């Protein structure tokens, strides 16, 4: 068996105990009393005179996740309102998995992060690798808010402190998606499927993306 896969068993035995259930990652549900929460209506609200309406519409669209990215791209191309364009780009930035990010391997339960989550933003700014993540997070002694893409779509949690993060690695496409899936599979108890997908990557996994012990 792949030596990397062997250590995956030992290293992730504690993952399930040290993380919260995946359900905790679900975006906040939208109010049932909202008059119109269709995507088109929410996009129109991005240009509303009220900041509160614009902000709530932005958050609601981010919560829709990657399924609306094609529509968002099309609207950006034809939009003339600069405020709306800015918000549409911000939404796109938060629902599409970037080519470079931070992959969660193991973290404390109270962070709401789980194995396989992809951290995209720290304190509102894009983060592109684990080294940058650690360096920037260390500058926030009281912690910082992180945005991530989990199995249930985009999420936000924090403030998180550096000591709460046990192990993160570089997320690099296209390998990152597979490694994220491997971590989620093992955390869910599907060890054989995890081994198979890990083996398909071959032995040459950069240490920055996944420890040589994995």
N, C-alpha and C positions, 0 to 999 in steps of 0.2 A: 504493500500500500504506500502511497505517496507519503513521505516523511512529514511534509507540511500538514497533511490531513490528520496524521496521528496526533500531533500536538493540538490540533483544533479541538479534539475531544476533551483533553484535559483543561485547556485554557478557557473553554466555554461552559464547563460544568457549573461555574458560579454565575454565569450570565443571567439565567432565569431568576435566580434568587436575588440578584443585584439590580434588577430592572423592574419597572412597573409593567402591567399588562399592556398589550398593544392598544387596547381600547382607550387608554388614557391619552393617546396621541390624536384622537379624532378632533377635527376642527370644531369649534363651538357651533352648536346648531343655530340655524337662522330662526328668527322670531316668526311664529305662525301667524302673528297679527300683521305682518308687513303687507302693505297693499299690493305690491308687485315686486317679486324677487326674480323675475326672469332675467337672463343674461343681458338682453337688449335694454331692459329697463334699468338695470344696475349700471350699465355703461352710460346711459343717458344721465344718470345721477352723478357721474364723475364730474360733470360740468355744472352741477347745481350751485346756487349762490351760497348755500349753507356749507361751511366747512365740515360740520358734523355729518351731514348727508353724504358729502364726497368721501369722507374717511370711512364711514360705515359701508358704502358701496364698494370701496376699494378692498376692504377686508372680506366682504362677502364674495367678491369675485376671486380673490386669492383662495378662499376656502373651496371653490369649485374645482381647483386643481388643474392638472394638465389637460383635461378633456376639452377645455375651452381655448387652448393656445392657438389653434388655427383661426378661430373667430377673432381673437385679440390681435393677431398679426394683421388680419385683413382690415380691422378697424383702424389700426395705427396708420396703415398705408393711405387711408382716405380721410383721416381726421385733420381738421384745421385748427381746432382749439388747443392751444399749447398746454393748458392745464390738463386736459383730457389725455393728450399724447403722453405727457410725463407720467400720469397715473397708469396708463395702459402699459407703458414700458416697465414701470415698477411692478405691476402685476405679473407681466411676462417673466420678469427677473426672478419672481418668487414661485412660479409654478413649473418652470422647466428645469430639469436636472442639468447643471452646468458641466462642462468637460473637466473642470478641476474644482474640488471641494474637500470636505473632511468626512471620513467614514468612521462611524462610531462602532467600536468593537466591544467595549465594556465600560459601564458608567454606573454611578450610584442610582438607587431607585428613585430618590426624590427629585431627580433632574427631569423626569418624564421622557428621557431619551431611551431608546432600545437598540440592541445590536442590529446593525444594518441601516440605521438612520443615516441620512446624508446631511451634514450641517453645511448650509450655504451662506449664512450671514452671521456676523457677530457684532452686536451693538449697531445694527443697521447697515453695516458695510460687508460687502462680499468677502469671503475668506476662501483661499485657494489651496491651502495645504495644512497639514497638522502642525508644522513648525510655526507658521504664521499664526495659527489659531492659539497655540500655547503662549507665544510671545505677546500677542495682543490681549489675551484674557488675563495674563499676569499683571497688566496695567490697570485692572479693575479689581481692587481688593475686596470690594463688596459684591462682585459678580457682575455679569452682563447678560442681556437677553440674547438668545440665539434663535435663529429661524432654521428650520430643517424640513427635509422631505422624507416622510415616513411611509410605511406601507399603506396608510390611509390618506395620503396626500400631504399638503403643506401643514406645518405646525409651528408653534412658537412657544418657548418656555424660558424660564429664568426669573430672576437673575441666577446665573450659574457661576460658581467659583472654580478655579483651576483644580483645587483639591477634590472636587466631585467627579472629575473626569479620570477614569482609570486607564483607558487605552483608546486612542484614536489614531487613525492612519490616513494617508493621502488617498483621496478618491480621484481616480484617473480613468476617464472613459477610454475604451469600452469595457476594460477589465473591472472597473469599479462597480458597475451594475451587477456583474456576476458575483463579486465578492460580497456585495451587500445582500444579495439573494442567499448566498451560502450562510452568512451569519444569521439571517432571519429563519432559514430552514432549520438550522441546528437549534436555535432558541425555541423553536416550535416542536422540537423532538424528532425532526426528520433527518437523522444523522446520515443515513445511507444516501439520500438524495443530495445532502450537502457534500459528502465525500465525492460523489460522482461529478458534480459541477466543479468542485475544486480541482479534481484530477484533470478535467478537461482543459484547465488553464496551463497545465504543464509545470515544470519545476522552476522556471525563471520568473518568479514573482518578485519585483523589487521590494527590498526590506521596508522602504518608506510606505509602501501600499499595504503590505501584510508581512509581519515579522517573519524572519527566516525560521522561527520556531513553529510557525503555524503550518 
